[in-house]
Amino acid sequence: MKSWKLIFLIFVVTLFACSKAKNVAASSASNASAQQVDLSDLPADSSPSPAFNANRAMQYVKEIVALGPRPIGSENHKKVENYILAHLKGDEVEQDSFDVHPTEGTFPVRNIIAKFPGTRDGIIVIASHYDTNWPLRNTSYIGANDGASSSALLLEIANQLRGKKLNGYSVWLLWDDAEESMKLPWDDPESLYGVRHLAEKWQSDGTLKKIKAFILEDMIGDADLNIEHDASSTPWLEDIILKAATQLGYQSHFFARTMAVTDDHMPFVQRGVPSADLIDFDYGYNDVFHHTIDDTVDKLSPKSLEIVGTVTLETVRMVNHR
């Protein structure tokens, strides 16, 4: 998923990561200036903050990481699929399974979608990829932040939605597959297989036009949490995320820097679906831990999971009020 470019005001620096490069055009921005957006038409809400069990989410991270690297086609990949499905027993679950055929061979891909029905006609999708690098990369990183943290976040969100009558749009949780790039540096045709397939499928069957918001979670467990203001995301949805964070007292962790990120939300952005990417791209201080064996659980914080989880749930509530 990620080779990126950081384009500053007067110069361009190109960085290449080990595998998941995200194409990024970034400009420095202070947190204060990033918050200077028009939020006057967004709803205020005095009801209690959404619930989120950070310690349970962190335990999910540890259990996913304990399975080891999760490249598609591997035994560990099947284990994490089964792990996710086991935690969704009793929920309405759809599996979108297909094969991809790069020059290196045939690989199975499986998207997992848990559906929680609401009272309104429309869908809010919250997504995370769960794979790590392809087996052909010969890498052994376990992706504690990159894949496991956001996958665990969705499992805990499922706990908060389960058994409740959602007074608003239906919420679909998507664990998408084969996000990681087959090649180095970042090569879009060899990545984002899961979401590209699903976006095409949902466009064909009419689901796409029912999606009111697509919220992507990626690398959100970093103990030094700083969520980017993604210039590729839908402005009004980014504004709602900022107001949700502000109402919860977490605004200092959001939008200190603006950049355009190529990630799993892009197939939906390109089809006109309101989309946002919640990502801490500067994980590991200049990418020291990104796509390396140092992306381990000790670099993460339950508080970061709580911040992103509660802001995501508050954003869902505010989208329903919009």
C-alpha positions as CSV (number, residue, x, y, z in Angstrom):
1,M,0.0,0.0,0.0
2,K,2.4,2.8,0.3
3,S,5.3,4.6,-1.6
4,W,4.7,8.3,-1.1
5,K,5.7,11.8,-2.1
6,L,5.8,14.6,0.4
7,I,5.5,17.8,-1.6
8,F,6.3,20.8,0.6
9,L,5.8,24.5,-0.3
10,I,9.2,25.0,-1.9
11,F,10.7,21.5,-2.6
12,V,9.8,17.9,-3.3
13,V,11.2,14.9,-1.4
14,T,10.4,11.4,-2.6
15,L,10.5,8.5,-0.2
16,F,10.1,4.8,-0.9
17,A,9.1,2.4,1.9
18,C,9.8,-1.4,1.9
19,S,6.4,-2.3,0.5
20,K,3.3,-0.3,1.1
21,A,4.1,3.0,-0.4
22,K,1.3,5.5,-0.4
23,N,1.6,8.3,-2.9
24,V,1.5,11.3,-0.8
25,A,1.5,15.0,-1.6
26,A,1.9,16.8,1.7
27,S,2.1,20.4,2.9
28,S,3.0,21.4,6.5
29,A,0.1,22.9,8.4
30,S,-0.3,23.8,12.0
31,N,-3.0,22.2,14.0
32,A,-4.7,25.5,14.6
33,S,-4.8,26.4,10.9
34,A,-6.0,22.9,10.0
35,Q,-9.0,23.5,12.2
36,Q,-10.0,26.7,10.4
37,V,-12.9,25.1,8.5
38,D,-16.5,26.0,8.4
39,L,-18.3,23.8,10.9
40,S,-21.3,26.0,11.4
41,D,-23.7,23.7,9.6
42,L,-22.7,20.6,11.5
43,P,-24.8,19.4,14.4
44,A,-23.8,19.8,18.1
45,D,-24.6,16.8,20.3
46,S,-24.7,16.9,24.1
47,S,-25.4,13.1,24.5
48,P,-22.8,10.8,26.1
49,S,-19.7,9.9,24.1
50,P,-19.8,6.6,22.2
51,A,-18.6,3.6,24.1
52,F,-15.3,1.9,23.2
53,N,-13.4,-0.7,25.1
54,A,-9.8,0.2,24.4
55,N,-8.3,-2.6,26.5
56,R,-10.4,-5.2,24.6
57,A,-9.4,-3.7,21.3
58,M,-5.7,-3.9,22.3
59,Q,-6.1,-7.6,23.2
60,Y,-7.5,-8.2,19.7
61,V,-4.4,-6.5,18.3
62,K,-2.1,-8.8,20.4
63,E,-4.0,-11.9,19.3
64,I,-3.9,-11.0,15.6
65,V,-0.2,-10.2,15.8
66,A,0.4,-13.5,17.6
67,L,-0.8,-15.3,14.4
68,G,2.4,-13.9,12.6
69,P,2.8,-12.4,9.2
70,R,-0.4,-12.5,7.1
71,P,0.4,-12.5,3.4
72,I,-2.4,-13.7,1.2
73,G,-2.4,-17.4,0.4
74,S,-0.6,-18.3,3.6
75,E,-1.8,-20.4,6.5
76,N,-1.6,-17.3,8.8
77,H,-3.8,-15.4,6.4
78,K,-6.4,-18.1,6.7
79,K,-6.0,-18.0,10.5
80,V,-6.7,-14.3,10.7
81,E,-9.7,-14.7,8.4
82,N,-11.1,-17.4,10.8
83,Y,-10.2,-15.2,13.8
84,I,-12.3,-12.3,12.4
85,L,-15.2,-14.6,11.5
86,A,-15.2,-16.2,14.9
87,H,-15.7,-12.8,16.5
88,L,-18.6,-12.1,14.2
89,K,-20.6,-15.2,15.0
90,G,-24.3,-14.3,15.1
91,D,-23.8,-11.2,12.9
92,E,-24.9,-10.9,9.3
93,V,-21.7,-11.5,7.4
94,E,-21.0,-11.5,3.7
95,Q,-17.8,-12.9,2.2
96,D,-16.5,-11.5,-1.1
97,S,-14.1,-14.2,-2.3
98,F,-12.2,-14.2,-5.6
99,D,-8.7,-15.0,-7.1
100,V,-6.1,-12.6,-8.4
101,H,-3.7,-13.6,-11.2
102,P,-0.5,-11.6,-11.2
103,T,2.4,-12.9,-13.2
104,E,3.7,-14.6,-10.0
105,G,0.8,-17.0,-9.8
106,T,-2.8,-17.2,-8.5
107,F,-3.7,-16.0,-5.0
108,P,-7.0,-16.1,-3.1
109,V,-8.5,-12.9,-1.8
110,R,-11.4,-12.6,0.6
111,N,-13.2,-9.5,1.8
112,I,-15.3,-9.8,5.0
113,I,-18.3,-7.6,5.5
114,A,-20.3,-7.5,8.7
115,K,-23.7,-5.7,8.3
116,F,-25.5,-4.0,11.1
117,P,-28.9,-2.8,9.9
118,G,-30.3,0.7,10.6
119,T,-33.7,2.4,10.4
120,R,-32.8,4.7,7.4
121,D,-32.1,3.9,3.8
122,G,-28.4,4.2,3.4
123,I,-25.1,2.7,4.4
124,I,-22.0,3.9,6.3
125,V,-18.9,1.7,5.6
126,I,-16.0,1.5,8.0
127,A,-13.0,-0.4,6.5
128,S,-9.6,-1.8,7.4
129,H,-7.3,-4.1,5.5
130,Y,-6.1,-7.2,7.5
131,D,-3.3,-8.6,5.3
132,T,0.5,-8.0,5.5
133,N,3.0,-8.3,2.6
134,W,2.7,-10.8,-0.2
135,P,4.6,-14.1,0.3
136,L,6.9,-13.3,-2.6
137,R,8.4,-10.4,-0.7
138,N,10.2,-12.7,1.7
139,T,9.4,-10.3,4.6
140,S,8.5,-11.2,8.1
141,Y,7.0,-8.1,9.6
142,I,3.8,-8.8,11.6
143,G,2.1,-5.4,11.0
144,A,1.0,-4.6,14.6
145,N,0.1,-1.0,13.6
146,D,-0.2,-1.6,9.8
147,G,-3.3,-3.9,9.6
148,A,-3.7,-5.4,13.0
149,S,-4.5,-2.2,14.9
150,S,-7.3,-1.1,12.5
151,S,-8.6,-4.7,12.1
152,A,-8.9,-4.9,15.9
153,L,-10.6,-1.5,16.0
154,L,-13.3,-2.8,13.7
155,L,-13.8,-5.8,15.9
156,E,-14.4,-3.6,18.9
157,I,-16.8,-1.3,16.9
158,A,-18.7,-4.5,16.1
159,N,-19.1,-5.1,19.8
160,Q,-20.6,-1.7,20.2
161,L,-23.1,-2.2,17.3
162,R,-24.1,-5.7,18.0
163,G,-27.6,-6.3,19.3
164,K,-28.6,-2.6,19.0
165,K,-31.2,-1.1,16.8
166,L,-29.2,1.6,14.9
167,N,-31.3,4.7,14.7
168,G,-29.9,5.8,11.4
169,Y,-28.1,4.4,8.4
170,S,-26.9,0.8,8.4
171,V,-23.3,0.3,9.3
172,W,-21.1,-2.2,7.3
173,L,-17.7,-3.1,8.7
174,L,-15.3,-4.2,6.0
175,W,-12.1,-6.1,6.5
176,D,-10.6,-5.8,3.1
177,D,-7.9,-8.1,1.7
178,A,-4.9,-7.8,-0.6
179,E,-4.3,-4.2,0.1
180,E,-0.5,-4.6,0.2
181,S,1.4,-4.0,-3.0
182,M,2.9,-6.9,-4.9
183,K,5.9,-4.9,-6.1
184,L,8.4,-2.2,-5.0
185,P,8.0,0.7,-5.1
186,W,4.3,1.3,-4.9
187,D,2.5,0.0,-8.0
188,D,-1.2,0.5,-7.9
189,P,-2.1,-2.3,-10.4
190,E,-0.5,-4.7,-8.0
191,S,-2.3,-3.5,-4.8
192,L,-5.7,-2.6,-3.4
193,Y,-7.1,-5.8,-5.0
194,G,-9.8,-6.2,-2.4
195,V,-11.3,-2.8,-2.4
196,R,-11.0,-2.4,-6.2
197,H,-13.0,-5.6,-6.7
198,L,-15.6,-4.6,-4.1
199,A,-16.0,-1.1,-5.5
200,E,-16.7,-2.5,-9.0
201,K,-19.1,-5.1,-7.6
202,W,-21.0,-2.6,-5.5
203,Q,-21.2,-0.2,-8.5
204,S,-22.6,-3.0,-10.7
205,D,-25.3,-4.2,-8.2
206,G,-26.4,-0.7,-7.1
207,T,-24.9,-0.8,-3.6
208,L,-22.5,2.0,-4.2
209,K,-25.1,4.7,-4.6
210,K,-26.5,3.7,-1.2
211,I,-23.2,4.4,0.6
212,K,-23.5,7.8,2.5
213,A,-19.9,7.6,3.8
214,F,-16.8,5.4,3.5
215,I,-14.5,5.7,6.5
216,L,-11.1,4.0,6.2
217,E,-8.9,3.2,9.2
218,D,-5.2,2.6,8.7
219,M,-2.2,2.6,11.0
220,I,-4.2,4.1,13.9
221,G,-2.6,2.5,16.9
222,D,0.6,4.6,17.1
223,A,1.3,5.7,20.7
224,D,2.2,9.1,19.2
225,L,-1.1,9.5,17.4
226,N,-1.4,12.2,14.7
227,I,-4.1,11.6,12.2
228,E,-3.5,13.3,8.8
229,H,-5.8,15.7,7.1
230,D,-6.2,13.8,3.8
231,A,-6.6,16.1,0.8
232,S,-7.9,13.1,-1.2
233,S,-10.8,12.6,1.1
234,T,-14.2,14.3,0.9
235,P,-14.0,17.8,2.5
236,W,-17.4,17.7,4.3
237,L,-16.7,14.3,5.8
238,E,-13.2,15.5,7.0
239,D,-14.9,18.5,8.6
240,I,-17.3,16.2,10.5
241,I,-14.4,14.0,11.7
242,L,-12.6,17.2,13.0
243,K,-15.7,18.4,14.8
244,A,-16.3,14.9,16.3
245,A,-12.7,14.9,17.5
246,T,-13.1,18.4,18.9
247,Q,-16.3,17.6,20.7
248,L,-14.5,14.7,22.4
249,G,-11.5,16.7,23.3
250,Y,-9.1,14.9,20.9
251,Q,-8.6,17.7,18.3
252,S,-4.8,17.8,19.1
253,H,-4.4,14.4,17.6
254,F,-6.1,15.4,14.3
255,F,-5.1,17.2,11.1
256,A,-1.8,18.9,12.1
257,R,-0.5,18.1,8.6
258,T,-2.3,18.0,5.3
259,M,-1.4,15.5,2.6
260,A,-3.1,13.6,-0.3
261,V,-2.9,9.8,0.5
262,T,-3.5,6.9,-1.9
263,D,-5.1,4.2,0.2
264,D,-8.0,1.8,0.2
265,H,-10.6,4.6,0.0
266,M,-9.5,5.7,-3.4
267,P,-11.6,3.3,-5.5
268,F,-14.6,4.8,-3.7
269,V,-13.4,8.4,-4.0
270,Q,-13.0,7.8,-7.8
271,R,-16.6,6.6,-8.0
272,G,-18.0,9.7,-6.2
273,V,-18.6,8.0,-2.8
274,P,-18.0,10.4,0.2
275,S,-14.9,9.0,1.7
276,A,-12.3,9.7,4.4
277,D,-9.0,8.1,5.4
278,L,-8.1,8.1,9.1
279,I,-4.4,7.4,9.0
280,D,-1.3,8.3,11.0
281,F,1.1,8.2,8.1
282,D,4.2,9.3,10.1
283,Y,4.2,6.2,12.2
284,G,7.6,5.4,13.6
285,Y,9.1,8.8,13.2
286,N,10.1,9.0,9.5
287,D,9.0,5.4,8.8
288,V,11.5,3.6,10.9
289,F,8.9,1.0,11.8
290,H,6.7,1.0,8.7
291,H,7.0,-2.3,6.9
292,T,9.7,-3.6,9.1
293,I,10.0,-6.2,11.8
294,D,9.9,-3.3,14.3
295,D,6.2,-2.7,13.7
296,T,5.4,-4.4,17.0
297,V,2.7,-4.1,19.7
298,D,5.0,-2.2,22.1
299,K,4.8,0.8,19.8
300,L,1.0,1.0,20.2
301,S,-1.3,2.5,22.8
302,P,-4.8,1.5,23.9
303,K,-5.5,5.2,24.2
304,S,-4.9,5.8,20.5
305,L,-7.3,3.0,19.7
306,E,-9.8,4.6,22.1
307,I,-9.4,8.0,20.4
308,V,-9.9,6.8,16.9
309,G,-12.7,4.4,17.9
310,T,-14.7,7.0,19.7
311,V,-14.1,9.6,17.0
312,T,-15.2,7.1,14.4
313,L,-18.4,6.3,16.2
314,E,-19.1,10.0,16.9
315,T,-18.6,10.7,13.2
316,V,-21.1,8.0,12.3
317,R,-23.6,9.6,14.6
318,M,-23.0,13.1,13.1
319,V,-23.3,11.8,9.6
320,N,-26.7,10.5,10.5
321,H,-27.7,13.9,11.8
322,R,-26.3,15.7,8.7
